[in-house]
Amino acid sequence: MQGNLPIITLEDVRVHYASEGSQVRKALDGVSLTLHQGEWISIVGANGSGKSTLAGLLIGFIPLSGGVRDISDELTVRGVLQQPDAQVLGDTIEEEFHFALSPLMESVEEQLEYRQDALHTVGLQYPPEKAVSQLSGGQKQLLNIAVALAAKPDILILDEPTAMLDPEARDRIETIVQKITQRGTTVIWITHHLEEATLCDRIIAMERGRCVYNGAPESFFYETELNEKATREKVQLSPCQRLGLDPPFTVKTALLLKQKGMMPEAMPLRPEQLAKEVARWRSS
Ligand SMILES: Nc1ncnc2c1ncn2[C@@H]1O[C@H](COP(=O)(O)OP(=O)(O)OP(=O)(O)O)[C@@H](O)[C@H]1O
């Protein structure tokens, strides 16, 4: 994470929809957040908890019912949504980049350079005249990511970007995100796969339209909550367990080892960290 410059502030943000009868459906209900330059944030939560609404609101296409969204007009914000087809405008790869880049730069040479660079970064090797309709769902998603990257955004919002990708392409997206956050881009990554939330700086967890956790990944997976209910019911759950979300395989394995008394202090998130912690514990 670079610096600490706040780049987006949400204050008591609400998105409410009219529902059956006189009911109100609260997709977001009083969310306050500050996001910083160069941060990688994972947004997690059960289905219907408000993740995509939060993404849409950050991108700017979902209007507020109340509260304040503070983001400078000078910043370039780009989003990649869950459904790749919903985002494609051009008939060919060339056209898709042309629509995205012409408002940003006049020079055709510059546009070509940005296009080549972005396609290379995501690993899409097709001629520019290739019809978008001939690409698979995963390839269209990579194209959407490439188009978003080509705009060199200050803020990139990814709504389940890897849902249609194979493991190799998923790893590539993680590496790209690591690189661009180091350069100062703020990345907000919505995911159901908590493995993808182990490299980020901060996890924000949503439940019924509210932000119920905002902090380090280690605490999200390992720190048990010491509240009255936990003490009364003699169950101490991490925020992840309390939300009923499936922790990464590495975390599950580490929790089992901890139950057996191994590496009590360790909080590994990735397999290589777990291997190191086990080796350290065995040699201690
Ligand atoms: N345009 C809309 N009109 C009415 N209700 C909506 C609208 N958009 C979202 N909702 C409702 O708001 C709540 C939050 O939806 P949202 O899509 O943000 O959740 P989510 O966490 O992204 O879910 P998922 O993981 O299934 O994508 C849900 O109850 C949803 O039905």
The ligand as an SDF file (V2000), in Angstrom:
LIG
                    3D

 31 33  0  0  0  0  0  0  0  0999 V2000
  -31.8960   -2.7640   -8.7700 N   0  0  0  0  0  0  0  0  0  0  0  0
  -32.3410   -3.3840   -7.6660 C   0  0  0  0  0  0  0  0  0  0  0  0
  -33.6450   -3.3720   -7.3290 N   0  0  0  0  0  0  0  0  0  0  0  0
  -34.0830   -3.9910   -6.2050 C   0  0  0  0  0  0  0  0  0  0  0  0
  -33.2860   -4.6530   -5.3500 N   0  0  0  0  0  0  0  0  0  0  0  0
  -31.9870   -4.7140   -5.6350 C   0  0  0  0  0  0  0  0  0  0  0  0
  -31.4290   -4.0900   -6.8020 C   0  0  0  0  0  0  0  0  0  0  0  0
  -30.0980   -4.3120   -6.8160 N   0  0  0  0  0  0  0  0  0  0  0  0
  -29.8250   -5.0370   -5.7200 C   0  0  0  0  0  0  0  0  0  0  0  0
  -30.9520   -5.2830   -5.0240 N   0  0  0  0  0  0  0  0  0  0  0  0
  -31.0410   -6.0390   -3.7660 C   0  0  0  0  0  0  0  0  0  0  0  0
  -30.0930   -5.5170   -2.8820 O   0  0  0  0  0  0  0  0  0  0  0  0
  -29.4680   -6.5670   -2.1260 C   0  0  0  0  0  0  0  0  0  0  0  0
  -27.9580   -6.5230   -2.3370 C   0  0  0  0  0  0  0  0  0  0  0  0
  -27.6890   -6.9210   -3.6850 O   0  0  0  0  0  0  0  0  0  0  0  0
  -26.2190   -7.0300   -4.2770 P   0  0  0  0  0  0  0  0  0  0  0  0
  -26.3340   -7.5020   -5.6810 O   0  0  0  0  0  0  0  0  0  0  0  0
  -25.4970   -5.7750   -4.0310 O   0  0  0  0  0  0  0  0  0  0  0  0
  -25.5870   -8.1850   -3.3560 O   0  0  0  0  0  0  0  0  0  0  0  0
  -24.2550   -9.0370   -3.5780 P   0  0  0  0  0  0  0  0  0  0  0  0
  -23.6190   -9.1710   -2.2500 O   0  0  0  0  0  0  0  0  0  0  0  0
  -23.4410   -8.4600   -4.6770 O   0  0  0  0  0  0  0  0  0  0  0  0
  -24.8490  -10.4280   -4.0480 O   0  0  0  0  0  0  0  0  0  0  0  0
  -24.1630  -11.5710   -4.9870 P   0  0  0  0  0  0  0  0  0  0  0  0
  -22.9840  -12.0900   -4.2190 O   0  0  0  0  0  0  0  0  0  0  0  0
  -25.2580  -12.5810   -5.1260 O   0  0  0  0  0  0  0  0  0  0  0  0
  -23.7690  -10.9170   -6.2880 O   0  0  0  0  0  0  0  0  0  0  0  0
  -30.1180   -7.8650   -2.5770 C   0  0  0  0  0  0  0  0  0  0  0  0
  -31.1770   -8.1620   -1.6880 O   0  0  0  0  0  0  0  0  0  0  0  0
  -30.6490   -7.5230   -3.9480 C   0  0  0  0  0  0  0  0  0  0  0  0
  -31.7680   -8.3060   -4.2750 O   0  0  0  0  0  0  0  0  0  0  0  0
  1  2  1  0
  2  3  1  0
  2  7  2  0
  3  4  2  0
  4  5  1  0
  5  6  2  0
  6  7  1  0
  6 10  1  0
  7  8  1  0
  8  9  2  0
  9 10  1  0
 10 11  1  0
 11 12  1  0
 11 30  1  0
 12 13  1  0
 13 14  1  0
 13 28  1  0
 14 15  1  0
 15 16  1  0
 16 17  2  0
 16 18  1  0
 16 19  1  0
 19 20  1  0
 20 21  2  0
 20 22  1  0
 20 23  1  0
 23 24  1  0
 24 25  2  0
 24 26  1  0
 24 27  1  0
 28 29  1  0
 28 30  1  0
 30 31  1  0
M  END
$$$$
